[in-house]
Amino acid sequence: MPPTNIVRSPEVEPQLSPLSVASLLSRARILQRAALGGTTRPLLRGKNLGLLCEAPPDEAQALFRRAAEELGAHVAVMRSSLSAESSPQEVQHTARMLGRLYEAVECQGLDPVLVQRIAEHAGIPVFEGAAMKAHPADRLAELLGDTTPQADNRRFVLQAMLLEAIG
């Protein structure tokens, strides 16, 4: 198994196995119940996550930060100076540095080719737009039902993904 986990954009996301979907939804429902009961635990306490993005702060960045911070993680937001045309050495150097500093990185608004190159060298889970509405995780949130608002369901699915990857 490769040392990185990549959650791709919907255009290239392979279908999740029924077992993977069931596992994520089960974990998301546990997180949902804990939030409703006021018993959310800091399961990611001491973990450092990177949020690499090109756009100014938006809803997806806020969702990622809230999801991670509610579980006790620290999130560093960084603007990317890399592009798909960046030299292999520059991408490798940056990816390795990210791998030393963070337990996982969420990439938002970056070229999918660049995200793939980062993931190949980071040695940590690299997510591609997991908090964005177009991501398959958003569709999983619909399966959590209407006990909580859809925005909260998206947060619980994202938290489940983070816990599966690094928890």
N, CA, C and O of each residue as an XYZ file, in Angstrom:
668
protein
N       0.846     -1.175      0.000
C       0.000      0.000      0.000
C       0.891      1.237      0.000
O       1.868      1.271      0.747
N       0.589      2.269     -0.819
C       1.425      3.452     -0.867
C       1.331      4.235      0.428
O       0.338      4.111      1.145
N       2.347      5.048      0.751
C       2.364      5.763      2.009
C       1.428      6.950      2.047
O       1.320      7.597      3.089
N       0.751      7.265      0.964
C      -0.140      8.415      0.967
C      -1.552      7.990      0.649
O      -1.783      6.986     -0.026
N      -2.480      8.760      1.139
C      -3.882      8.585      0.805
C      -4.291      9.828      0.049
O      -4.057     10.944      0.512
N      -4.892      9.651     -1.097
C      -5.331     10.796     -1.867
C      -6.834     10.697     -2.013
O      -7.350      9.684     -2.486
N      -7.530     11.727     -1.614
C      -8.953     11.810     -1.864
C      -9.090     12.758     -3.040
O      -8.865     13.962     -2.910
N      -9.456     12.216     -4.176
C      -9.434     12.972     -5.423
C     -10.720     13.756     -5.650
O     -11.718     13.595     -4.948
N     -10.648     14.599     -6.649
C     -11.827     15.343     -7.073
C     -12.822     14.380     -7.708
O     -12.437     13.282     -8.109
N     -14.093     14.765     -7.808
C     -15.097     13.846     -8.329
C     -14.833     13.391     -9.759
O     -15.274     12.307    -10.141
N     -14.129     14.182    -10.554
C     -13.878     13.800    -11.935
C     -13.024     12.540    -12.026
O     -13.163     11.771    -12.977
N     -12.151     12.318    -11.060
C     -11.245     11.171    -11.130
C     -11.409     10.227     -9.943
O     -10.658      9.259     -9.819
N     -12.361     10.487     -9.086
C     -12.573      9.660     -7.896
C     -13.098      8.291     -8.305
O     -14.167      8.195     -8.908
N     -12.365      7.239     -7.989
C     -12.923      5.918     -8.249
C     -14.095      5.685     -7.294
O     -14.155      6.290     -6.224
N     -14.997      4.833     -7.670
C     -16.123      4.533     -6.800
C     -15.609      3.937     -5.494
O     -14.783      3.024     -5.498
N     -16.103      4.459     -4.387
C     -15.748      3.888     -3.093
C     -16.433      2.536     -2.973
O     -17.553      2.348     -3.450
N     -15.759      1.611     -2.339
C     -16.373      0.306     -2.128
C     -17.508      0.467     -1.124
O     -17.490      1.393     -0.314
N     -18.491     -0.423     -1.169
C     -19.572     -0.349     -0.184
C     -19.042     -0.396      1.251
O     -19.600      0.247      2.140
N     -17.972     -1.153      1.476
C     -17.378     -1.228      2.812
C     -16.802      0.122      3.230
O     -16.969      0.533      4.378
N     -16.125      0.816      2.315
C     -15.567      2.133      2.617
C     -16.669      3.135      2.920
O     -16.567      3.913      3.869
N     -17.713      3.115      2.117
C     -18.842      4.021      2.337
C     -19.478      3.727      3.687
O     -19.758      4.646      4.458
N     -19.705      2.461      3.973
C     -20.322      2.077      5.247
C     -19.456      2.503      6.424
O     -19.973      2.989      7.430
N     -18.156      2.327      6.308
C     -17.236      2.705      7.380
C     -17.250      4.216      7.617
O     -17.331      4.670      8.758
N     -17.170      4.984      6.541
C     -17.201      6.443      6.681
C     -18.522      6.918      7.267
O     -18.539      7.764      8.161
N     -19.626      6.378      6.767
C     -20.933      6.795      7.276
C     -21.121      6.398      8.732
O     -21.698      7.158      9.510
N     -20.645      5.227      9.109
C     -20.743      4.794     10.502
C     -19.983      5.752     11.417
O     -20.488      6.168     12.459
N     -18.781      6.086     11.016
C     -17.967      7.003     11.814
C     -18.602      8.397     11.844
O     -18.605      9.058     12.882
N     -19.136      8.836     10.709
C     -19.781     10.152     10.649
C     -21.014     10.191     11.553
O     -21.277     11.206     12.199
N     -21.767      9.098     11.601
C     -22.953      9.055     12.474
C     -22.552      9.094     13.954
O     -23.233      9.717     14.769
N     -21.460      8.437     14.290
C     -20.957      8.492     15.673
C     -20.585      9.930     16.021
O     -20.914     10.414     17.103
N     -19.907     10.604     15.115
C     -19.524     12.002     15.343
C     -20.759     12.899     15.420
O     -20.804     13.832     16.222
N     -21.749     12.616     14.594
C     -22.996     13.374     14.599
C     -23.697     13.240     15.955
O     -24.129     14.235     16.538
N     -23.807     12.004     16.449
C     -24.455     11.775     17.751
C     -23.683     12.456     18.880
O     -24.279     13.027     19.793
N     -22.361     12.389     18.810
C     -21.544     13.041     19.841
C     -21.768     14.546     19.829
O     -21.868     15.167     20.887
N     -21.847     15.131     18.649
C     -22.071     16.578     18.555
C     -23.451     16.945     19.091
O     -23.598     17.935     19.807
N     -24.458     16.150     18.747
C     -25.809     16.418     19.241
C     -25.882     16.280     20.758
O     -26.637     16.995     21.417
N     -25.102     15.366     21.303
C     -25.082     15.157     22.749
C     -24.099     16.053     23.481
O     -24.008     16.004     24.708
N     -23.368     16.866     22.743
C     -22.392     17.764     23.370
C     -21.177     17.039     23.918
O     -20.534     17.517     24.852
N     -20.860     15.886     23.341
C     -19.739     15.093     23.862
C     -18.635     14.874     22.825
O     -17.963     13.843     22.838
N     -18.452     15.835     21.938
C     -17.385     15.711     20.943
C     -16.043     15.668     21.653
O     -15.752     16.507     22.505
N     -15.227     14.681     21.293
C     -13.913     14.526     21.926
C     -12.811     15.000     20.990
O     -12.966     14.930     19.771
N     -11.708     15.480     21.538
C     -10.591     15.965     20.711
C      -9.735     14.812     20.177
O      -8.588     14.637     20.587
N     -10.302     14.042     19.272
C      -9.640     12.841     18.761
C      -8.396     13.139     17.921
O      -7.580     12.249     17.677
N      -8.253     14.384     17.483
C      -7.072     14.771     16.702
C      -6.182     15.743     17.476
O      -5.392     16.479     16.884
N      -6.317     15.738     18.792
C      -5.479     16.626     19.613
C      -4.008     16.349     19.325
O      -3.575     15.198     19.263
N      -3.255     17.425     19.150
C      -1.832     17.297     18.895
C      -1.473     17.066     17.433
O      -0.293     17.014     17.086
N      -2.475     16.928     16.578
C      -2.222     16.726     15.143
C      -2.166     18.084     14.449
O      -2.925     18.995     14.778
N      -1.268     18.202     13.497
C      -1.125     19.423     12.710
C      -1.502     19.122     11.270
O      -0.964     18.205     10.649
N      -2.433     19.909     10.751
C      -2.898     19.733      9.383
C      -2.587     20.982      8.578
O      -2.638     22.097      9.098
N      -2.269     20.793      7.321
C      -2.030     21.914      6.425
C      -3.196     22.087      5.474
O      -3.792     21.111      5.017
N      -3.515     23.331      5.182
C      -4.546     23.664      4.203
C      -3.874     24.509      3.135
O      -3.618     25.696      3.339
N      -3.594     23.900      2.007
C      -2.880     24.543      0.906
C      -3.918     24.988     -0.115
O      -4.640     24.163     -0.675
N      -3.991     26.299     -0.357
C      -5.039     26.804     -1.236
C      -4.547     27.977     -2.069
O      -3.523     28.593     -1.773
N      -5.304     28.266     -3.117
C      -4.982     29.389     -3.983
C      -5.965     30.531     -3.808
O      -5.611     31.686     -4.042
N      -7.179     30.238     -3.407
C      -8.232     31.248     -3.318
C      -8.220     31.939     -1.958
O      -7.685     31.407     -0.985
N      -8.815     33.128     -1.902
C      -8.983     33.775     -0.599
C      -9.925     32.926      0.264
O     -10.595     32.031     -0.252
N      -9.980     33.198      1.553
C     -10.832     32.399      2.446
C     -12.254     32.263      1.899
O     -12.856     33.228      1.427
N     -12.767     31.039      1.979
C     -14.117     30.769      1.498
C     -14.775     29.713      2.383
O     -14.215     29.301      3.400
N     -15.965     29.285      1.983
C     -16.742     28.331      2.776
C     -16.024     26.993      2.947
O     -16.054     26.410      4.030
N     -15.387     26.508      1.899
C     -14.700     25.213      1.975
C     -13.521     25.273      2.943
O     -13.295     24.329      3.700
N     -12.777     26.363      2.926
C     -11.663     26.511      3.864
C     -12.188     26.566      5.296
O     -11.621     25.946      6.196
N     -13.269     27.308      5.501
C     -13.858     27.409      6.839
C     -14.360     26.046      7.313
O     -14.198     25.698      8.483
N     -14.968     25.277      6.413
C     -15.461     23.946      6.773
C     -14.312     23.032      7.181
O     -14.403     22.340      8.195
N     -13.242     23.023      6.409
C     -12.102     22.174      6.748
C     -11.532     22.561      8.108
O     -11.273     21.698      8.947
N     -11.340     23.853      8.321
C     -10.784     24.308      9.600
C     -11.700     23.922     10.758
O     -11.235     23.405     11.774
N     -12.993     24.170     10.610
C     -13.922     23.854     11.694
C     -13.935     22.355     11.986
O     -13.888     21.944     13.145
N     -13.998     21.544     10.935
C     -14.032     20.087     11.118
C     -12.800     19.610     11.875
O     -12.912     18.823     12.815
N     -11.638     20.078     11.474
C     -10.387     19.639     12.105
C     -10.238     20.205     13.515
O      -9.871     19.482     14.441
N     -10.519     21.484     13.677
C     -10.326     22.126     14.980
C     -11.304     21.613     16.026
O     -10.958     21.547     17.206
N     -12.522     21.247     15.620
C     -13.471     20.668     16.576
C     -12.959     19.351     17.143
O     -13.328     18.963     18.252
N     -12.119     18.672     16.392
C     -11.535     17.415     16.864
C     -10.173     17.630     17.521
O      -9.484     16.666     17.854
N      -9.787     18.885     17.708
C      -8.563     19.191     18.441
C      -7.323     19.427     17.602
O      -6.258     19.697     18.158
N      -7.422     19.334     16.286
C      -6.252     19.532     15.420
C      -5.944     21.016     15.260
O      -6.812     21.869     15.444
N      -4.716     21.303     14.919
C      -4.292     22.649     14.547
C      -4.222     22.681     13.024
O      -3.739     21.740     12.395
N      -4.708     23.776     12.438
C      -4.712     23.902     10.980
C      -3.925     25.139     10.579
O      -4.203     26.245     11.042
N      -2.942     24.940      9.715
C      -2.169     26.051      9.155
C      -2.635     26.269      7.721
O      -2.616     25.350      6.903
N      -3.053     27.495      7.427
C      -3.507     27.840      6.083
C      -2.347     28.472      5.330
O      -1.712     29.409      5.814
N      -2.077     27.945      4.133
C      -0.954     28.441      3.327
C      -1.408     28.687      1.902
O      -2.217     27.933      1.360
N      -0.895     29.727      1.309
C      -1.119     29.986     -0.113
C      -0.049     29.229     -0.891
O       1.123     29.226     -0.514
N      -0.457     28.602     -1.955
C       0.483     27.824     -2.751
C       1.184     28.710     -3.769
O       0.553     29.510     -4.460
N       2.487     28.554     -3.846
C       3.244     29.234     -4.900
C       3.601     28.241     -6.005
O       4.259     28.598     -6.982
N       3.163     27.001     -5.841
C       3.429     25.967     -6.841
C       2.366     25.992     -7.934
O       1.256     26.483     -7.729
N       2.722     25.461     -9.084
C       1.762     25.263    -10.167
C       2.101     23.934    -10.844
O       3.106     23.299    -10.526
N       1.256     23.534    -11.768
C       1.515     22.285    -12.494
C       2.819     22.367    -13.284
O       3.403     21.340    -13.630
N       3.273     23.581    -13.567
C       4.520     23.770    -14.315
C       5.745     23.872    -13.410
O       6.864     24.003    -13.907
N       5.555     23.815    -12.101
C       6.698     23.891    -11.180
C       7.653     22.734    -11.447
O       7.240     21.652    -11.863
N       8.925     22.980    -11.204
C       9.926     21.938    -11.454
C       9.696     20.753    -10.519
O       9.200     20.926     -9.406
N      10.053     19.556    -10.967
C       9.904     18.379    -10.111
C      10.631     18.543     -8.774
O      10.127     18.117     -7.735
N      11.804     19.154     -8.801
C      12.571     19.339     -7.568
C      11.844     20.267     -6.598
O      11.833     20.018     -5.393
N      11.237     21.333     -7.117
C      10.512     22.272     -6.260
C       9.301     21.595     -5.624
O       9.028     21.786     -4.439
N       8.578     20.808     -6.413
C       7.409     20.099     -5.883
C       7.848     19.061     -4.857
O       7.239     18.954     -3.793
N       8.893     18.299     -5.157
C       9.388     17.287     -4.219
C       9.828     17.926     -2.907
O       9.484     17.441     -1.830
N      10.582     19.006     -2.998
C      11.067     19.691     -1.797
C       9.893     20.186     -0.952
O       9.870     19.995      0.264
N       8.929     20.817     -1.603
C       7.764     21.333     -0.878
C       6.958     20.193     -0.266
O       6.544     20.277      0.890
N       6.734     19.131     -1.032
C       5.955     17.993     -0.536
C       6.628     17.347      0.665
O       5.963     17.019      1.648
N       7.929     17.166      0.595
C       8.649     16.563      1.726
C       8.589     17.457      2.960
O       8.460     16.967      4.082
N       8.681     18.766      2.751
C       8.569     19.690      3.876
C       7.169     19.600      4.495
O       7.032     19.577      5.718
N       6.138     19.548      3.655
C       4.775     19.403      4.164
C       4.649     18.106      4.961
O       3.996     18.075      6.004
N       5.270     17.045      4.473
C       5.231     15.759      5.163
C       5.919     15.774      6.514
O       5.540     15.020      7.410
N       6.919     16.617      6.672
C       7.599     16.728      7.971
C       6.812     17.594      8.951
O       6.889     17.390     10.163
N       6.059     18.554      8.432
C       5.359     19.507      9.296
C       3.947     19.076      9.686
O       3.457     19.444     10.753
N       3.295     18.298      8.826
C       1.872     18.016      9.024
C       1.579     16.522      8.952
O       2.317     15.747      8.344
N       0.470     16.147      9.596
C      -0.004     14.758      9.522
C      -0.835     14.522      8.264
O      -0.964     13.385      7.810
N      -1.398     15.586      7.703
C      -2.182     15.507      6.465
C      -2.281     16.910      5.882
O      -2.099     17.906      6.581
N      -2.572     16.964      4.588
C      -2.729     18.248      3.901
C      -3.984     18.197      3.038
O      -4.220     17.221      2.326
N      -4.773     19.242      3.109
C      -5.930     19.439      2.232
C      -5.526     20.464      1.180
O      -5.068     21.556      1.518
N      -5.693     20.115     -0.092
C      -5.383     21.027     -1.198
C      -6.695     21.501     -1.805
O      -7.526     20.690     -2.213
N      -6.877     22.805     -1.864
C      -8.106     23.360     -2.430
C      -7.766     24.309     -3.567
O      -6.965     25.230     -3.408
N      -8.386     24.072     -4.711
C      -8.208     24.947     -5.854
C      -6.909     24.749     -6.610
O      -6.578     25.551     -7.483
N      -6.165     23.696     -6.294
C      -4.908     23.428     -6.987
C      -5.160     22.490     -8.166
O      -6.115     21.713     -8.163
N      -4.307     22.573     -9.153
C      -4.390     21.700    -10.314
C      -4.270     20.241     -9.853
O      -3.368     19.919     -9.079
N      -5.165     19.353    -10.316
C      -5.107     17.945     -9.901
C      -3.756     17.283    -10.160
O      -3.326     16.430     -9.383
N      -3.088     17.664    -11.238
C      -1.760     17.108    -11.533
C      -0.773     17.509    -10.442
O       0.051     16.699    -10.018
N      -0.857     18.744     -9.992
C       0.019     19.223     -8.925
C      -0.274     18.485     -7.622
O       0.651     18.088     -6.913
N      -1.549     18.301     -7.303
C      -1.918     17.582     -6.077
C      -1.364     16.161     -6.124
O      -0.847     15.663     -5.124
N      -1.467     15.516     -7.264
C      -0.925     14.160     -7.423
C       0.579     14.156     -7.181
O       1.099     13.270     -6.502
N       1.273     15.134     -7.730
C       2.729     15.209     -7.562
C       3.093     15.448     -6.096
O       4.054     14.868     -5.591
N       2.336     16.291     -5.422
C       2.582     16.532     -3.995
C       2.375     15.235     -3.220
O       3.198     14.864     -2.383
N       1.266     14.547     -3.505
C       0.938     13.309     -2.790
C       1.999     12.232     -2.987
O       2.255     11.441     -2.079
N       2.612     12.195     -4.150
C       3.634     11.184     -4.431
C       4.860     11.329     -3.543
O       5.563     10.350     -3.293
N       5.125     12.538     -3.064
C       6.359     12.788     -2.324
C       6.157     13.206     -0.872
O       7.129     13.285     -0.121
N       4.925     13.475     -0.458
C       4.689     14.000      0.887
C       4.811     12.932      1.971
O       5.264     13.227      3.077
N       4.413     11.698      1.669
C       4.468     10.645      2.670
C       3.379     10.742      3.723
O       3.450     10.068      4.751
N       2.375     11.569      3.482
C       1.238     11.754      4.383
C      -0.034     11.754      3.536
O       0.041     11.871      2.313
N      -1.201     11.623      4.169
C      -2.438     11.742      3.394
C      -2.556     13.138      2.785
O      -2.334     14.144      3.459
N      -2.903     13.182      1.518
C      -3.119     14.440      0.804
C      -4.533     14.385      0.234
O      -4.854     13.515     -0.575
N      -5.361     15.311      0.661
C      -6.744     15.383      0.201
C      -6.855     16.436     -0.885
O      -6.187     17.469     -0.830
N      -7.691     16.176     -1.865
C      -7.913     17.143     -2.932
C      -9.340     17.656     -2.855
O     -10.275     17.016     -3.337
N      -9.491     18.817     -2.242
C     -10.796     19.462     -2.189
C     -11.835     18.698     -1.403
O     -13.018     18.757     -1.740
N     -11.439     17.985     -0.369
C     -12.380     17.160      0.401
C     -13.487     17.979      1.047
O     -14.575     17.456      1.290
N     -13.234     19.248      1.331
C     -14.245     20.091      1.968
C     -15.077     20.873      0.955
O     -15.954     21.646      1.340
N     -14.812     20.681     -0.312
C     -15.526     21.441     -1.338
C     -16.819     20.730     -1.729
O     -16.907     19.504     -1.668
N     -17.810     21.506     -2.127
C     -19.127     20.938     -2.425
C     -19.115     19.926     -3.563
O     -19.955     19.026     -3.579
N     -18.210     20.040     -4.496
C     -18.184     19.118     -5.637
C     -17.527     17.777     -5.303
O     -17.525     16.872     -6.138
N     -16.980     17.636     -4.114
C     -16.275     16.413     -3.734
C     -17.276     15.301     -3.404
O     -18.365     15.593     -2.910
N     -16.934     14.038     -3.664
C     -17.835     12.930     -3.333
C     -18.252     12.896     -1.859
O     -19.320     12.377     -1.535
N     -17.436     13.435     -0.975
C     -17.804     13.470      0.448
C     -19.090     14.255      0.656
O     -19.859     13.961      1.572
N     -19.323     15.244     -0.184
C     -20.540     16.036     -0.074
C     -21.763     15.172     -0.352
O     -22.805     15.333      0.284
N     -21.632     14.260     -1.299
C     -22.751     13.356     -1.597
C     -22.981     12.368     -0.452
O     -24.121     11.992     -0.175
N     -21.903     11.949      0.213
C     -22.067     11.058      1.365
C     -22.823     11.752      2.492
O     -23.580     11.115      3.224
N     -22.617     13.051      2.628
C     -23.290     13.800      3.694
C     -24.807     13.723      3.550
O     -25.531     13.751      4.545
N     -25.280     13.627      2.327
C     -26.721     13.516      2.095
C     -27.282     12.233      2.703
O     -28.461     12.177      3.052
N     -26.451     11.210      2.831
C     -26.904      9.919      3.357
C     -27.033      9.904      4.878
O     -27.540      8.937      5.447
N     -26.577     10.972      5.539
C     -26.680     11.026      7.003
C     -28.079     11.406      7.476
O     -28.367     11.330      8.670
N     -28.944     11.808      6.566
C     -30.309     12.139      6.942
C     -30.470     13.595      7.319
O     -29.596     14.426      7.074
N     -31.627     13.885      7.931
C     -31.946     15.279      8.239
C     -31.985     15.579      9.734
O     -32.615     16.548     10.158
N     -31.315     14.750     10.534
C     -31.218     15.013     11.970
C     -30.484     16.321     12.213
O     -30.817     17.070     13.132
N     -29.501     16.586     11.397
C     -28.725     17.822     11.481
C     -28.714     18.467     10.097
O     -28.934     17.788      9.094
N     -28.460     19.781     10.036
C     -28.411     20.461      8.732
C     -27.342     19.860      7.825
O     -26.358     19.288      8.296
N     -27.549     19.997      6.522
C     -26.621     19.447      5.533
C     -25.199     19.956      5.752
O     -24.244     19.196      5.592
N     -25.041     21.226      6.115
C     -23.697     21.772      6.353
C     -23.009     21.022      7.494
O     -21.808     20.758      7.431
N     -23.764     20.682      8.527
C     -23.188     19.912      9.631
C     -22.853     18.491      9.182
O     -21.822     17.941      9.568
N     -23.724     17.901      8.368
C     -23.455     16.554      7.859
C     -22.164     16.526      7.049
O     -21.391     15.572      7.140
N     -21.931     17.568      6.259
C     -20.674     17.658      5.502
C     -19.488     17.668      6.463
O     -18.471     17.020      6.214
N     -19.625     18.401      7.553
C     -18.544     18.474      8.546
C     -18.290     17.104      9.167
O     -17.136     16.711      9.343
N     -19.347     16.376      9.498
C     -19.176     15.059     10.121
C     -18.508     14.067      9.162
O     -17.668     13.272      9.584
N     -18.871     14.108      7.892
C     -18.235     13.224      6.906
C     -16.763     13.596      6.757
O     -15.906     12.715      6.692
N     -16.467     14.880      6.703
C     -15.076     15.322      6.600
C     -14.282     14.889      7.831
O     -13.143     14.438      7.708
N     -14.872     15.022      9.006
C     -14.200     14.565     10.223
C     -13.948     13.062     10.166
O     -12.880     12.594     10.560
N     -14.924     12.310      9.677
C     -14.748     10.856      9.553
C     -13.600     10.536      8.603
O     -12.816      9.623      8.859
N     -13.501     11.282      7.512
C     -12.405     11.070      6.565
C     -11.059     11.363      7.217
O     -10.100     10.614      7.033
N     -10.988     12.447      7.974
C      -9.737     12.792      8.650
C      -9.349     11.705      9.647
O      -8.187     11.305      9.718
N     -10.319     11.236     10.410
C     -10.027     10.192     11.397
C      -9.602      8.887     10.724
O      -8.707      8.199     11.215
N     -10.237      8.546      9.607
C      -9.839      7.329      8.882
C      -8.400      7.445      8.388
O      -7.654      6.466      8.385
N      -8.021      8.648      7.971
C      -6.697      8.838      7.374
C      -5.590      8.992      8.405
O      -4.493      8.464      8.218
N      -5.864      9.713      9.499
C      -4.772     10.022     10.438
C      -5.093      9.756     11.890
O      -4.194      9.782     12.731
N      -6.360      9.497     12.210
C      -6.766      9.337     13.600
C      -6.203      8.135     14.206
O      -6.454      7.860     15.379
